[in-house]
Amino acid sequence: MFELCTEHDWRLIALGIMPDYVHLFLEVDPTFAPSVIIKRIKGRASHHFMLNFVQLF
């Protein structure tokens, strides 16, 4: 998550992680659509999980 924010010049203001959900509070350039931001976050997370937790898939 932190690398993704750095790559896109997003500022992570708050992060809350619970067992079944995650809350993010980001400061992002208004030219980014919320759907694009979520797509990038979910894509990066999916890639990370598939590499590190192969036994779950």
N, CA, C and O atoms as CSV, one atom per row, in Angstrom:
chain,resi,resn,atom,element,x,y,z
A,1,MET,N,N,0.817,-1.191,0.000
A,1,MET,CA,C,0.000,0.000,0.000
A,1,MET,C,C,0.860,1.254,0.000
A,1,MET,O,O,0.593,2.203,-0.736
A,2,PHE,N,N,1.889,1.248,0.826
A,2,PHE,CA,C,2.733,2.426,0.929
A,2,PHE,C,C,3.493,2.693,-0.369
A,2,PHE,O,O,3.673,3.843,-0.769
A,3,GLU,N,N,3.933,1.619,-1.020
A,3,GLU,CA,C,4.636,1.790,-2.289
A,3,GLU,C,C,3.697,2.353,-3.358
A,3,GLU,O,O,4.098,3.198,-4.159
A,4,LEU,N,N,2.460,1.885,-3.366
A,4,LEU,CA,C,1.470,2.351,-4.340
A,4,LEU,C,C,1.202,3.846,-4.147
A,4,LEU,O,O,1.105,4.593,-5.120
A,5,CYS,N,N,1.086,4.272,-2.902
A,5,CYS,CA,C,0.875,5.692,-2.619
A,5,CYS,C,C,2.063,6.518,-3.096
A,5,CYS,O,O,1.885,7.595,-3.664
A,6,THR,N,N,3.258,6.023,-2.871
A,6,THR,CA,C,4.462,6.735,-3.296
A,6,THR,C,C,4.538,6.822,-4.818
A,6,THR,O,O,4.885,7.869,-5.364
A,7,GLU,N,N,4.215,5.728,-5.501
A,7,GLU,CA,C,4.278,5.699,-6.965
A,7,GLU,C,C,3.342,6.714,-7.609
A,7,GLU,O,O,3.667,7.286,-8.649
A,8,HIS,N,N,2.182,6.941,-6.998
A,8,HIS,CA,C,1.168,7.805,-7.602
A,8,HIS,C,C,1.035,9.160,-6.914
A,8,HIS,O,O,0.100,9.910,-7.197
A,9,ASP,N,N,1.958,9.476,-6.017
A,9,ASP,CA,C,1.931,10.743,-5.268
A,9,ASP,C,C,0.636,10.933,-4.493
A,9,ASP,O,O,0.091,12.035,-4.424
A,10,TRP,N,N,0.150,9.832,-3.906
A,10,TRP,CA,C,-1.017,9.906,-3.027
A,10,TRP,C,C,-0.497,10.038,-1.607
A,10,TRP,O,O,0.571,9.520,-1.282
A,11,ARG,N,N,-1.251,10.731,-0.760
A,11,ARG,CA,C,-0.852,10.856,0.637
A,11,ARG,C,C,-1.798,10.016,1.483
A,11,ARG,O,O,-3.006,10.256,1.501
A,12,LEU,N,N,-1.247,9.037,2.179
A,12,LEU,CA,C,-2.020,8.186,3.072
A,12,LEU,C,C,-2.173,8.926,4.389
A,12,LEU,O,O,-1.200,9.126,5.116
A,13,ILE,N,N,-3.399,9.330,4.693
A,13,ILE,CA,C,-3.665,10.092,5.906
A,13,ILE,C,C,-3.988,9.164,7.068
A,13,ILE,O,O,-3.502,9.369,8.180
A,14,ALA,N,N,-4.799,8.148,6.820
A,14,ALA,CA,C,-5.163,7.198,7.877
A,14,ALA,C,C,-5.403,5.829,7.272
A,14,ALA,O,O,-5.863,5.699,6.138
A,15,LEU,N,N,-5.080,4.807,8.061
A,15,LEU,CA,C,-5.262,3.420,7.650
A,15,LEU,C,C,-5.792,2.646,8.844
A,15,LEU,O,O,-5.173,2.631,9.908
A,16,GLY,N,N,-6.929,2.007,8.666
A,16,GLY,CA,C,-7.509,1.182,9.723
A,16,GLY,C,C,-7.756,-0.208,9.185
A,16,GLY,O,O,-8.483,-0.374,8.206
A,17,ILE,N,N,-7.159,-1.213,9.811
A,17,ILE,CA,C,-7.277,-2.594,9.339
A,17,ILE,C,C,-8.042,-3.406,10.372
A,17,ILE,O,O,-7.666,-3.452,11.544
A,18,MET,N,N,-9.110,-4.041,9.932
A,18,MET,CA,C,-9.920,-4.914,10.766
A,18,MET,C,C,-9.882,-6.304,10.131
A,18,MET,O,O,-9.418,-6.444,9.000
A,19,PRO,N,N,-10.357,-7.328,10.829
A,19,PRO,CA,C,-10.293,-8.688,10.266
A,19,PRO,C,C,-11.023,-8.845,8.930
A,19,PRO,O,O,-10.611,-9.666,8.110
A,20,ASP,N,N,-12.088,-8.088,8.690
A,20,ASP,CA,C,-12.871,-8.292,7.471
A,20,ASP,C,C,-12.980,-7.058,6.576
A,20,ASP,O,O,-13.709,-7.099,5.585
A,21,TYR,N,N,-12.292,-5.977,6.883
A,21,TYR,CA,C,-12.309,-4.803,6.005
A,21,TYR,C,C,-11.149,-3.867,6.323
A,21,TYR,O,O,-10.486,-3.994,7.353
A,22,VAL,N,N,-10.923,-2.928,5.418
A,22,VAL,CA,C,-9.855,-1.941,5.567
A,22,VAL,C,C,-10.444,-0.567,5.275
A,22,VAL,O,O,-11.196,-0.396,4.316
A,23,HIS,N,N,-10.097,0.405,6.104
A,23,HIS,CA,C,-10.477,1.789,5.861
A,23,HIS,C,C,-9.234,2.567,5.456
A,23,HIS,O,O,-8.200,2.494,6.121
A,24,LEU,N,N,-9.344,3.313,4.357
A,24,LEU,CA,C,-8.250,4.160,3.887
A,24,LEU,C,C,-8.748,5.591,3.773
A,24,LEU,O,O,-9.860,5.839,3.308
A,25,PHE,N,N,-7.928,6.513,4.195
A,25,PHE,CA,C,-8.221,7.924,4.003
A,25,PHE,C,C,-7.032,8.488,3.243
A,25,PHE,O,O,-5.947,8.648,3.803
A,26,LEU,N,N,-7.240,8.792,1.957
A,26,LEU,CA,C,-6.169,9.223,1.064
A,26,LEU,C,C,-6.388,10.652,0.584
A,26,LEU,O,O,-7.520,11.106,0.418
A,27,GLU,N,N,-5.288,11.341,0.367
A,27,GLU,CA,C,-5.343,12.622,-0.335
A,27,GLU,C,C,-4.791,12.361,-1.730
A,27,GLU,O,O,-3.631,11.984,-1.896
A,28,VAL,N,N,-5.650,12.568,-2.737
A,28,VAL,CA,C,-5.326,12.197,-4.110
A,28,VAL,C,C,-5.654,13.369,-5.031
A,28,VAL,O,O,-6.579,14.138,-4.770
A,29,ASP,N,N,-4.891,13.495,-6.101
A,29,ASP,CA,C,-5.183,14.491,-7.123
A,29,ASP,C,C,-6.610,14.268,-7.638
A,29,ASP,O,O,-6.967,13.131,-7.946
A,30,PRO,N,N,-7.427,15.306,-7.740
A,30,PRO,CA,C,-8.827,15.123,-8.140
A,30,PRO,C,C,-9.026,14.596,-9.561
A,30,PRO,O,O,-10.157,14.298,-9.947
A,31,THR,N,N,-7.970,14.477,-10.335
A,31,THR,CA,C,-8.122,13.921,-11.675
A,31,THR,C,C,-8.261,12.401,-11.636
A,31,THR,O,O,-8.681,11.802,-12.626
A,32,PHE,N,N,-7.916,11.760,-10.508
A,32,PHE,CA,C,-8.087,10.315,-10.346
A,32,PHE,C,C,-9.527,10.017,-9.953
A,32,PHE,O,O,-10.034,10.573,-8.978
A,33,ALA,N,N,-10.177,9.159,-10.692
A,33,ALA,CA,C,-11.530,8.724,-10.335
A,33,ALA,C,C,-11.429,7.731,-9.177
A,33,ALA,O,O,-10.494,6.932,-9.136
A,34,PRO,N,N,-12.370,7.768,-8.243
A,34,PRO,CA,C,-12.342,6.803,-7.135
A,34,PRO,C,C,-12.288,5.350,-7.612
A,34,PRO,O,O,-11.624,4.520,-6.990
A,35,SER,N,N,-12.971,5.042,-8.694
A,35,SER,CA,C,-12.953,3.668,-9.206
A,35,SER,C,C,-11.555,3.254,-9.661
A,35,SER,O,O,-11.180,2.092,-9.508
A,36,VAL,N,N,-10.791,4.173,-10.211
A,36,VAL,CA,C,-9.425,3.888,-10.657
A,36,VAL,C,C,-8.524,3.640,-9.449
A,36,VAL,O,O,-7.696,2.729,-9.465
A,37,ILE,N,N,-8.685,4.440,-8.415
A,37,ILE,CA,C,-7.883,4.281,-7.199
A,37,ILE,C,C,-8.140,2.908,-6.581
A,37,ILE,O,O,-7.197,2.190,-6.249
A,38,ILE,N,N,-9.413,2.542,-6.426
A,38,ILE,CA,C,-9.764,1.260,-5.829
A,38,ILE,C,C,-9.263,0.104,-6.697
A,38,ILE,O,O,-8.777,-0.900,-6.174
A,39,LYS,N,N,-9.378,0.242,-8.016
A,39,LYS,CA,C,-8.899,-0.802,-8.931
A,39,LYS,C,C,-7.398,-1.035,-8.742
A,39,LYS,O,O,-6.945,-2.179,-8.721
A,40,ARG,N,N,-6.636,0.037,-8.607
A,40,ARG,CA,C,-5.187,-0.099,-8.436
A,40,ARG,C,C,-4.838,-0.715,-7.086
A,40,ARG,O,O,-3.941,-1.554,-6.998
A,41,ILE,N,N,-5.538,-0.305,-6.040
A,41,ILE,CA,C,-5.288,-0.851,-4.703
A,41,ILE,C,C,-5.617,-2.343,-4.668
A,41,ILE,O,O,-4.820,-3.147,-4.185
A,42,LYS,N,N,-6.792,-2.710,-5.181
A,42,LYS,CA,C,-7.205,-4.113,-5.159
A,42,LYS,C,C,-6.301,-4.971,-6.043
A,42,LYS,O,O,-5.991,-6.109,-5.690
A,43,GLY,N,N,-5.876,-4.434,-7.194
A,43,GLY,CA,C,-4.982,-5.175,-8.076
A,43,GLY,C,C,-3.639,-5.444,-7.430
A,43,GLY,O,O,-3.103,-6.547,-7.536
A,44,ARG,N,N,-3.090,-4.438,-6.757
A,44,ARG,CA,C,-1.803,-4.608,-6.076
A,44,ARG,C,C,-1.933,-5.602,-4.923
A,44,ARG,O,O,-1.063,-6.452,-4.733
A,45,ALA,N,N,-3.013,-5.498,-4.157
A,45,ALA,CA,C,-3.225,-6.408,-3.029
A,45,ALA,C,C,-3.377,-7.844,-3.522
A,45,ALA,O,O,-2.815,-8.765,-2.931
A,46,SER,N,N,-4.131,-8.037,-4.595
A,46,SER,CA,C,-4.329,-9.375,-5.150
A,46,SER,C,C,-3.001,-9.978,-5.593
A,46,SER,O,O,-2.717,-11.143,-5.315
A,47,HIS,N,N,-2.199,-9.189,-6.276
A,47,HIS,CA,C,-0.887,-9.660,-6.737
A,47,HIS,C,C,-0.016,-10.050,-5.541
A,47,HIS,O,O,0.631,-11.097,-5.556
A,48,HIS,N,N,0.000,-9.215,-4.518
A,48,HIS,CA,C,0.795,-9.483,-3.315
A,48,HIS,C,C,0.351,-10.782,-2.640
A,48,HIS,O,O,1.185,-11.610,-2.273
A,49,PHE,N,N,-0.959,-10.959,-2.480
A,49,PHE,CA,C,-1.462,-12.164,-1.822
A,49,PHE,C,C,-1.171,-13.416,-2.635
A,49,PHE,O,O,-0.830,-14.453,-2.066
A,50,MET,N,N,-1.298,-13.337,-3.945
A,50,MET,CA,C,-1.035,-14.519,-4.780
A,50,MET,C,C,0.437,-14.926,-4.730
A,50,MET,O,O,0.753,-16.113,-4.808
A,51,LEU,N,N,1.328,-13.961,-4.602
A,51,LEU,CA,C,2.757,-14.281,-4.513
A,51,LEU,C,C,3.132,-14.856,-3.155
A,51,LEU,O,O,3.954,-15.768,-3.073
A,52,ASN,N,N,2.538,-14.333,-2.096
A,52,ASN,CA,C,2.958,-14.690,-0.745
A,52,ASN,C,C,2.122,-15.768,-0.058
A,52,ASN,O,O,2.560,-16.362,0.927
A,53,PHE,N,N,0.921,-16.020,-0.576
A,53,PHE,CA,C,0.042,-16.999,0.047
A,53,PHE,C,C,-0.518,-17.949,-0.990
A,53,PHE,O,O,-1.733,-18.104,-1.109
A,54,VAL,N,N,0.368,-18.587,-1.741
A,54,VAL,CA,C,0.001,-19.486,-2.829
A,54,VAL,C,C,-0.875,-20.623,-2.318
A,54,VAL,O,O,-1.768,-21.071,-3.038
A,55,GLN,N,N,-0.651,-21.098,-1.114
A,55,GLN,CA,C,-1.401,-22.222,-0.585
A,55,GLN,C,C,-2.897,-21.901,-0.398
A,55,GLN,O,O,-3.700,-22.827,-0.278
A,56,LEU,N,N,-3.281,-20.645,-0.373
A,56,LEU,CA,C,-4.679,-20.276,-0.209
A,56,LEU,C,C,-5.448,-20.280,-1.527
A,56,LEU,O,O,-6.679,-20.254,-1.522
A,57,PHE,N,N,-4.733,-20.314,-2.662
A,57,PHE,CA,C,-5.409,-20.225,-3.961
A,57,PHE,C,C,-5.429,-21.535,-4.662
A,57,PHE,O,O,-5.960,-21.634,-5.768
